[in-house]
Amino acid sequence: MTFRLSALLRGALAATLAAAALQAHATDRLNWGWFNAAPYMIAEGPDKGMGIFDQIRTLLKDELPGYEHKDVQAPFPRIFQEIRNGNPWCFVGGVKNPEREALAYFSVPVAVFLPFKVVVRRDRLAEFSGSAGPGASISLAELMAKDGVRTSYLRGRSFSPQINALLEQHPNRQYHSEFNEALQMLLARRLDYLLELPIISTYSARQLGRDGELAALTIREHADPTVNRVMCPRTEWGRQVIGKVNAVLQAQRGTARYRAIVERWSDEESLRVIRAIYPTQILKSE
């Protein structure tokens, strides 16, 4: 009887230890969600893995050896849902807003988005800019109010507070899940314009062999850069990961290596802007 009881106790202890080991393994797993949004995240071609967020993700993985890191390519709606559900997922490049802060923890800034612009086919530029030509600005509110003007929005994406407020006034919208999906629709004349970061639309058009076919107009209601961050679930696990991520970023963001990552793929005009705002928008912004 004693032997049988001891065997049962040993079996129960082994099961408990095994369950604890599995739980520890699950807790230490860190899934890094990402998707194709070149040149921030580059999924294919000779530049694969060399996007701005790709390189920041690699740096963080190197500096956080206490986790089992796994890169998971998935559409942003799925990444956001995994984080919303409290699963051990994080994402490099999230934009913080009040709605998301209720669901996720955010790191200090990792990089910066220069202002979104209205991107159109260059051969239709005059229809949108009038006589002002390239470099002109456009009212997004007026554009969105026009009948029959077609666009599409990346599902789950957050723009600036000004643009988000305008979008709330137009709830019936078309959505897409991949960046290149909408860009190809624009080039095929199935959309009239996109709200996009010029660095993304320019790079993607070049990869499609359509370099020079797009033009960008400044949005009057939105002229400020937007910082992006690492986003993790609003759980104790997520809080701890963000704390460790912040420690790495605080040590790395001022280095030449890190600044070269942030500046990569930018044209000369964008470089001037990034270098001017880097001390305040990145290094000192929390």
C-alpha positions as a Markdown table, in Angstrom:
| # | Residue | x | y | z |
|---|---|---|---|---|
| 1 | Met | 0.0 | 0.0 | 0.0 |
| 2 | Thr | 2.8 | 2.4 | 0.9 |
| 3 | Phe | 4.7 | 1.5 | -2.3 |
| 4 | Arg | 1.6 | 2.1 | -4.3 |
| 5 | Leu | 1.0 | 5.5 | -2.6 |
| 6 | Ser | 4.6 | 6.5 | -3.2 |
| 7 | Ala | 4.3 | 5.6 | -6.8 |
| 8 | Leu | 1.2 | 7.6 | -7.2 |
| 9 | Leu | 2.9 | 10.6 | -5.5 |
| 10 | Arg | 5.9 | 10.3 | -7.7 |
| 11 | Gly | 3.6 | 10.1 | -10.8 |
| 12 | Ala | 1.7 | 13.2 | -9.6 |
| 13 | Leu | 4.9 | 15.1 | -8.9 |
| 14 | Ala | 6.2 | 14.2 | -12.4 |
| 15 | Ala | 3.0 | 15.3 | -14.0 |
| 16 | Thr | 3.1 | 18.6 | -12.1 |
| 17 | Leu | 6.7 | 19.2 | -13.1 |
| 18 | Ala | 6.0 | 18.4 | -16.7 |
| 19 | Ala | 3.0 | 20.8 | -16.7 |
| 20 | Ala | 5.2 | 23.5 | -15.2 |
| 21 | Ala | 7.9 | 22.9 | -17.8 |
| 22 | Leu | 5.3 | 23.1 | -20.6 |
| 23 | Gln | 3.9 | 26.3 | -19.1 |
| 24 | Ala | 7.4 | 27.9 | -18.8 |
| 25 | His | 8.1 | 26.9 | -22.3 |
| 26 | Ala | 4.8 | 28.5 | -23.5 |
| 27 | Thr | 5.5 | 31.7 | -21.5 |
| 28 | Asp | 9.0 | 32.1 | -22.9 |
| 29 | Arg | 7.9 | 31.7 | -26.5 |
| 30 | Leu | 7.7 | 35.1 | -28.3 |
| 31 | Asn | 6.0 | 35.2 | -31.7 |
| 32 | Trp | 7.0 | 38.2 | -33.8 |
| 33 | Gly | 4.2 | 38.9 | -36.2 |
| 34 | Trp | 5.1 | 40.6 | -39.5 |
| 35 | Phe | 3.8 | 41.0 | -43.0 |
| 36 | Asn | 5.0 | 42.4 | -46.3 |
| 37 | Ala | 5.1 | 46.2 | -46.2 |
| 38 | Ala | 8.3 | 47.0 | -48.0 |
| 39 | Pro | 10.6 | 48.7 | -47.2 |
| 40 | Tyr | 9.6 | 48.4 | -43.5 |
| 41 | Met | 9.1 | 44.6 | -43.8 |
| 42 | Ile | 10.4 | 42.9 | -46.9 |
| 43 | Ala | 9.2 | 39.4 | -47.6 |
| 44 | Glu | 10.9 | 38.5 | -50.9 |
| 45 | Gly | 13.6 | 39.5 | -53.4 |
| 46 | Pro | 17.2 | 40.5 | -52.9 |
| 47 | Asp | 16.2 | 42.8 | -50.0 |
| 48 | Lys | 14.4 | 40.1 | -48.1 |
| 49 | Gly | 14.7 | 40.7 | -44.3 |
| 50 | Met | 16.4 | 44.0 | -44.8 |
| 51 | Gly | 13.4 | 46.2 | -44.1 |
| 52 | Ile | 13.5 | 48.8 | -41.3 |
| 53 | Phe | 11.3 | 46.8 | -38.9 |
| 54 | Asp | 12.9 | 43.6 | -40.0 |
| 55 | Gln | 16.3 | 44.8 | -38.8 |
| 56 | Ile | 14.9 | 46.2 | -35.6 |
| 57 | Arg | 13.2 | 42.9 | -34.9 |
| 58 | Thr | 16.5 | 41.1 | -35.5 |
| 59 | Leu | 18.3 | 43.4 | -33.1 |
| 60 | Leu | 15.7 | 42.8 | -30.4 |
| 61 | Lys | 15.9 | 39.0 | -30.9 |
| 62 | Asp | 19.7 | 39.2 | -30.5 |
| 63 | Glu | 19.4 | 41.3 | -27.4 |
| 64 | Leu | 16.6 | 39.2 | -25.7 |
| 65 | Pro | 18.1 | 35.7 | -25.4 |
| 66 | Gly | 15.7 | 34.6 | -22.7 |
| 67 | Tyr | 12.9 | 33.9 | -25.2 |
| 68 | Glu | 12.3 | 31.4 | -27.9 |
| 69 | His | 11.8 | 33.8 | -30.8 |
| 70 | Lys | 9.7 | 32.8 | -33.8 |
| 71 | Asp | 8.9 | 35.0 | -36.8 |
| 72 | Val | 5.3 | 34.5 | -38.0 |
| 73 | Gln | 4.3 | 36.1 | -41.3 |
| 74 | Ala | 0.6 | 36.9 | -41.1 |
| 75 | Pro | -1.8 | 39.7 | -42.2 |
| 76 | Phe | -1.9 | 42.6 | -39.7 |
| 77 | Pro | -5.6 | 41.9 | -38.7 |
| 78 | Arg | -4.5 | 38.4 | -37.5 |
| 79 | Ile | -1.4 | 39.9 | -35.6 |
| 80 | Phe | -3.6 | 42.5 | -33.9 |
| 81 | Gln | -6.2 | 39.8 | -33.0 |
| 82 | Glu | -3.5 | 37.6 | -31.4 |
| 83 | Ile | -2.3 | 40.5 | -29.3 |
| 84 | Arg | -5.9 | 41.5 | -28.4 |
| 85 | Asn | -6.5 | 37.9 | -27.3 |
| 86 | Gly | -3.5 | 38.1 | -24.9 |
| 87 | Asn | -1.4 | 35.5 | -26.8 |
| 88 | Pro | 2.4 | 35.8 | -26.7 |
| 89 | Trp | 2.7 | 37.9 | -29.8 |
| 90 | Cys | 4.5 | 41.2 | -30.4 |
| 91 | Phe | 4.8 | 43.5 | -33.4 |
| 92 | Val | 7.4 | 46.0 | -34.4 |
| 93 | Gly | 5.8 | 49.1 | -36.0 |
| 94 | Gly | 2.6 | 49.6 | -34.0 |
| 95 | Val | 1.1 | 53.1 | -33.7 |
| 96 | Lys | -0.2 | 53.9 | -30.3 |
| 97 | Asn | -3.7 | 55.3 | -29.9 |
| 98 | Pro | -6.3 | 55.2 | -27.0 |
| 99 | Glu | -8.2 | 52.2 | -28.4 |
| 100 | Arg | -5.1 | 50.1 | -28.8 |
| 101 | Glu | -3.7 | 51.1 | -25.4 |
| 102 | Ala | -6.7 | 49.4 | -23.8 |
| 103 | Leu | -5.5 | 46.1 | -25.4 |
| 104 | Ala | -1.7 | 46.4 | -25.7 |
| 105 | Tyr | 1.4 | 47.7 | -24.1 |
| 106 | Phe | 3.7 | 49.9 | -26.2 |
| 107 | Ser | 7.4 | 50.5 | -26.1 |
| 108 | Val | 9.3 | 53.7 | -26.5 |
| 109 | Pro | 9.5 | 54.8 | -30.2 |
| 110 | Val | 11.5 | 52.6 | -32.5 |
| 111 | Ala | 11.3 | 54.7 | -35.7 |
| 112 | Val | 9.1 | 57.3 | -37.4 |
| 113 | Phe | 6.6 | 57.4 | -40.2 |
| 114 | Leu | 6.8 | 60.6 | -42.1 |
| 115 | Pro | 3.3 | 62.0 | -42.9 |
| 116 | Phe | 0.8 | 59.9 | -44.9 |
| 117 | Lys | 0.0 | 61.3 | -48.3 |
| 118 | Val | -2.6 | 60.9 | -51.0 |
| 119 | Val | -1.0 | 58.6 | -53.6 |
| 120 | Val | -2.3 | 58.7 | -57.1 |
| 121 | Arg | -1.3 | 57.6 | -60.6 |
| 122 | Arg | 1.1 | 60.3 | -62.0 |
| 123 | Asp | -1.0 | 60.5 | -65.2 |
| 124 | Arg | -4.0 | 61.5 | -63.1 |
| 125 | Leu | -2.1 | 64.0 | -60.9 |
| 126 | Ala | -3.8 | 67.1 | -62.5 |
| 127 | Glu | -7.2 | 65.7 | -61.6 |
| 128 | Phe | -6.3 | 65.8 | -57.9 |
| 129 | Ser | -3.8 | 68.7 | -57.7 |
| 130 | Gly | -5.4 | 71.2 | -60.1 |
| 131 | Ser | -3.0 | 73.7 | -61.6 |
| 132 | Ala | -0.6 | 73.5 | -58.6 |
| 133 | Gly | 1.1 | 70.4 | -59.9 |
| 134 | Pro | 3.5 | 68.2 | -57.9 |
| 135 | Gly | 4.1 | 69.3 | -54.3 |
| 136 | Ala | 0.6 | 70.5 | -54.0 |
| 137 | Ser | -1.6 | 69.8 | -51.0 |
| 138 | Ile | -5.1 | 68.4 | -50.9 |
| 139 | Ser | -8.0 | 68.3 | -48.5 |
| 140 | Leu | -8.7 | 64.8 | -47.5 |
| 141 | Ala | -12.1 | 65.7 | -46.1 |
| 142 | Glu | -13.1 | 67.1 | -49.4 |
| 143 | Leu | -11.7 | 64.2 | -51.3 |
| 144 | Met | -13.5 | 61.7 | -49.1 |
| 145 | Ala | -16.8 | 63.5 | -49.6 |
| 146 | Lys | -16.6 | 63.2 | -53.4 |
| 147 | Asp | -19.0 | 60.6 | -54.9 |
| 148 | Gly | -17.5 | 57.9 | -57.1 |
| 149 | Val | -13.9 | 58.3 | -55.9 |
| 150 | Arg | -12.6 | 54.9 | -55.0 |
| 151 | Thr | -10.0 | 54.0 | -52.4 |
| 152 | Ser | -9.3 | 51.1 | -49.9 |
| 153 | Tyr | -7.8 | 51.0 | -46.4 |
| 154 | Leu | -5.6 | 48.4 | -44.8 |
| 155 | Arg | -7.8 | 46.5 | -42.3 |
| 156 | Gly | -6.9 | 47.3 | -38.7 |
| 157 | Arg | -4.5 | 50.1 | -39.6 |
| 158 | Ser | -4.2 | 53.3 | -37.5 |
| 159 | Phe | -3.3 | 56.5 | -39.2 |
| 160 | Ser | -2.9 | 59.9 | -37.5 |
| 161 | Pro | -5.5 | 61.2 | -35.0 |
| 162 | Gln | -6.6 | 63.7 | -37.7 |
| 163 | Ile | -7.0 | 61.1 | -40.4 |
| 164 | Asn | -8.7 | 58.6 | -38.0 |
| 165 | Ala | -11.2 | 61.3 | -37.1 |
| 166 | Leu | -12.1 | 61.8 | -40.7 |
| 167 | Leu | -12.4 | 58.1 | -41.3 |
| 168 | Glu | -14.9 | 57.8 | -38.5 |
| 169 | Gln | -17.2 | 60.1 | -40.5 |
| 170 | His | -17.1 | 57.7 | -43.4 |
| 171 | Pro | -17.9 | 54.2 | -42.0 |
| 172 | Asn | -18.7 | 52.5 | -45.2 |
| 173 | Arg | -15.2 | 51.8 | -46.5 |
| 174 | Gln | -13.4 | 49.2 | -48.7 |
| 175 | Tyr | -10.6 | 47.3 | -47.0 |
| 176 | His | -7.6 | 45.2 | -48.0 |
| 177 | Ser | -5.3 | 43.0 | -46.0 |
| 178 | Glu | -2.0 | 43.3 | -47.9 |
| 179 | Phe | -0.2 | 46.5 | -48.9 |
| 180 | Asn | 0.6 | 45.4 | -52.5 |
| 181 | Glu | -3.0 | 44.3 | -53.1 |
| 182 | Ala | -4.3 | 47.9 | -53.0 |
| 183 | Leu | -1.2 | 49.3 | -54.8 |
| 184 | Gln | -1.8 | 46.9 | -57.7 |
| 185 | Met | -5.5 | 48.0 | -57.8 |
| 186 | Leu | -4.4 | 51.6 | -58.0 |
| 187 | Leu | -2.0 | 50.9 | -60.8 |
| 188 | Ala | -4.7 | 48.9 | -62.6 |
| 189 | Arg | -7.1 | 51.9 | -62.3 |
| 190 | Arg | -9.4 | 50.0 | -60.0 |
| 191 | Leu | -8.8 | 52.5 | -57.3 |
| 192 | Asp | -8.4 | 56.3 | -57.7 |
| 193 | Tyr | -6.1 | 57.0 | -54.7 |
| 194 | Leu | -4.5 | 55.6 | -51.6 |
| 195 | Leu | -3.6 | 57.0 | -48.2 |
| 196 | Glu | -0.1 | 55.7 | -48.0 |
| 197 | Leu | 3.5 | 56.5 | -46.8 |
| 198 | Pro | 5.4 | 57.5 | -49.9 |
| 199 | Ile | 8.4 | 55.4 | -48.9 |
| 200 | Ile | 6.1 | 52.3 | -49.2 |
| 201 | Ser | 4.4 | 53.2 | -52.4 |
| 202 | Thr | 7.6 | 54.2 | -54.1 |
| 203 | Tyr | 9.5 | 51.1 | -53.1 |
| 204 | Ser | 6.7 | 48.8 | -54.0 |
| 205 | Ala | 6.1 | 50.4 | -57.4 |
| 206 | Arg | 9.8 | 50.0 | -58.2 |
| 207 | Gln | 9.7 | 46.3 | -57.3 |
| 208 | Leu | 6.7 | 45.9 | -59.7 |
| 209 | Gly | 8.6 | 47.5 | -62.5 |
| 210 | Arg | 6.3 | 50.6 | -62.3 |
| 211 | Asp | 8.8 | 53.1 | -61.0 |
| 212 | Gly | 7.8 | 56.7 | -61.7 |
| 213 | Glu | 4.1 | 55.9 | -62.2 |
| 214 | Leu | 2.9 | 57.3 | -58.9 |
| 215 | Ala | 2.8 | 60.8 | -57.4 |
| 216 | Ala | 2.0 | 61.9 | -53.8 |
| 217 | Leu | 0.1 | 64.9 | -52.5 |
| 218 | Thr | 0.4 | 66.4 | -49.0 |
| 219 | Ile | -2.7 | 66.1 | -46.9 |
| 220 | Arg | -3.7 | 69.4 | -45.4 |
| 221 | Glu | -5.3 | 67.9 | -42.3 |
| 222 | His | -2.2 | 65.8 | -41.5 |
| 223 | Ala | 1.3 | 67.1 | -41.6 |
| 224 | Asp | 3.0 | 65.6 | -38.5 |
| 225 | Pro | 5.3 | 62.6 | -38.4 |
| 226 | Thr | 4.0 | 59.5 | -36.4 |
| 227 | Val | 6.3 | 57.4 | -34.3 |
| 228 | Asn | 6.0 | 53.7 | -34.3 |
| 229 | Arg | 6.6 | 51.2 | -31.4 |
| 230 | Val | 6.8 | 47.6 | -30.4 |
| 231 | Met | 3.3 | 46.4 | -29.4 |
| 232 | Cys | 2.7 | 43.4 | -27.1 |
| 233 | Pro | -0.5 | 42.1 | -25.4 |
| 234 | Arg | -1.8 | 43.9 | -22.3 |
| 235 | Thr | -0.9 | 41.1 | -20.0 |
| 236 | Glu | 1.8 | 40.6 | -17.3 |
| 237 | Trp | 3.8 | 38.7 | -19.9 |
| 238 | Gly | 3.4 | 41.6 | -22.4 |
| 239 | Arg | 4.4 | 44.2 | -19.7 |
| 240 | Gln | 7.6 | 42.3 | -18.9 |
| 241 | Val | 8.5 | 41.9 | -22.6 |
| 242 | Ile | 8.0 | 45.7 | -23.2 |
| 243 | Gly | 10.1 | 46.5 | -20.2 |
| 244 | Lys | 13.0 | 44.4 | -21.6 |
| 245 | Val | 12.5 | 45.8 | -25.1 |
| 246 | Asn | 12.6 | 49.4 | -23.7 |
| 247 | Ala | 15.9 | 48.6 | -22.0 |
| 248 | Val | 17.4 | 47.4 | -25.3 |
| 249 | Leu | 16.0 | 50.4 | -27.2 |
| 250 | Gln | 17.3 | 52.9 | -24.7 |
| 251 | Ala | 20.8 | 51.5 | -25.1 |
| 252 | Gln | 20.6 | 51.2 | -28.9 |
| 253 | Arg | 18.6 | 54.1 | -30.4 |
| 254 | Gly | 21.5 | 56.6 | -30.1 |
| 255 | Thr | 24.0 | 54.4 | -31.9 |
| 256 | Ala | 25.2 | 54.8 | -35.4 |
| 257 | Arg | 24.1 | 51.2 | -36.2 |
| 258 | Tyr | 20.5 | 51.9 | -35.1 |
| 259 | Arg | 20.2 | 55.2 | -36.8 |
| 260 | Ala | 21.4 | 53.7 | -40.1 |
| 261 | Ile | 18.6 | 51.1 | -39.8 |
| 262 | Val | 16.0 | 53.9 | -39.3 |
| 263 | Glu | 17.4 | 56.0 | -42.2 |
| 264 | Arg | 17.7 | 53.2 | -44.7 |
| 265 | Trp | 15.5 | 53.4 | -47.8 |
| 266 | Ser | 14.8 | 57.1 | -47.4 |
| 267 | Asp | 15.4 | 59.7 | -50.1 |
| 268 | Glu | 17.5 | 62.8 | -49.4 |
| 269 | Glu | 14.5 | 65.0 | -48.5 |
| 270 | Ser | 13.2 | 62.4 | -46.1 |
| 271 | Leu | 16.6 | 61.9 | -44.6 |
| 272 | Arg | 16.8 | 65.6 | -43.8 |
| 273 | Val | 13.4 | 65.5 | -42.0 |
| 274 | Ile | 14.3 | 62.3 | -40.1 |
| 275 | Arg | 17.6 | 63.7 | -38.9 |
| 276 | Ala | 16.0 | 66.9 | -37.8 |
| 277 | Ile | 13.3 | 65.3 | -35.7 |
| 278 | Tyr | 15.3 | 62.2 | -34.4 |
| 279 | Pro | 16.5 | 63.8 | -31.2 |
| 280 | Thr | 13.0 | 64.8 | -30.1 |
| 281 | Gln | 10.6 | 62.4 | -31.8 |
| 282 | Ile | 12.7 | 59.2 | -31.3 |
| 283 | Leu | 15.2 | 59.7 | -28.5 |
| 284 | Lys | 13.2 | 61.8 | -26.1 |
| 285 | Ser | 9.7 | 60.8 | -27.0 |
| 286 | Glu | 8.1 | 58.2 | -24.7 |
